[in-house]
Amino acid sequence: MVKENICKDGFVVDKADNSLTRSDPYMLELFAQAGLEVVAAAKQRNFPKELFDVRQYALRPRGS
């Protein structure tokens, strides 16, 4: 299970706190490169609009 902030496109680097926020397609590509498949994904509801979206991913090894 992964819960992550998600940006709209590509990725966003925040040099103030040294964080990296990735887009959904970027996350999906990282999971694929790691040999994982997404079993389920959901966007967190009722989250403040001024913050990044938050998504949860349920993962398992590819081919399981």
C-alpha positions in Angstrom: 0.0 0.0 0.0 1.3 3.4 -1.0 -0.3 6.8 -0.1 1.2 9.7 -1.9 0.7 13.4 -2.7 0.1 13.7 -6.5 0.6 16.7 -8.8 -1.1 17.3 -12.1 1.8 16.8 -14.5 5.4 15.4 -14.3 6.8 16.2 -10.9 7.3 19.1 -8.6 10.5 19.7 -6.6 10.2 21.7 -3.3 13.6 22.9 -2.4 12.4 24.3 0.9 11.6 20.8 2.3 13.6 18.7 -0.2 10.5 16.9 -1.3 9.4 15.5 -4.7 5.8 15.3 -5.7 5.0 13.1 -8.7 2.0 12.8 -11.1 -0.2 9.7 -11.3 1.3 8.6 -14.6 4.8 9.1 -13.2 3.9 6.9 -10.1 2.4 4.2 -12.4 5.7 4.1 -14.4 7.7 3.8 -11.2 5.6 0.9 -10.1 5.9 -0.8 -13.5 9.7 -0.4 -13.4 9.8 -1.9 -9.9 7.9 -5.0 -11.2 4.6 -4.1 -9.3 1.1 -4.0 -10.6 -1.7 -1.8 -9.2 -4.5 -3.8 -7.8 -6.6 -0.8 -6.8 -6.2 3.0 -6.7 -8.3 5.7 -5.1 -8.1 9.5 -4.7 -8.7 10.8 -1.2 -12.0 12.6 -1.0 -12.8 15.9 0.8 -9.2 17.1 0.7 -8.6 20.9 0.6 -8.3 22.2 -3.0 -5.2 24.3 -2.3 -3.2 21.1 -1.5 -1.9 18.4 -3.8 -4.3 15.5 -4.4 -3.6 12.4 -2.4 -3.9 8.9 -3.9 -3.6 5.5 -2.4 -2.3 2.5 -4.4 -2.7 -1.2 -3.5 0.2 -3.0 -5.2 1.5 -6.6 -5.6 4.4 -8.1 -7.5 3.6 -8.4 -11.2 2.4 -11.9 -12.2 1.2 -12.9 -8.7 
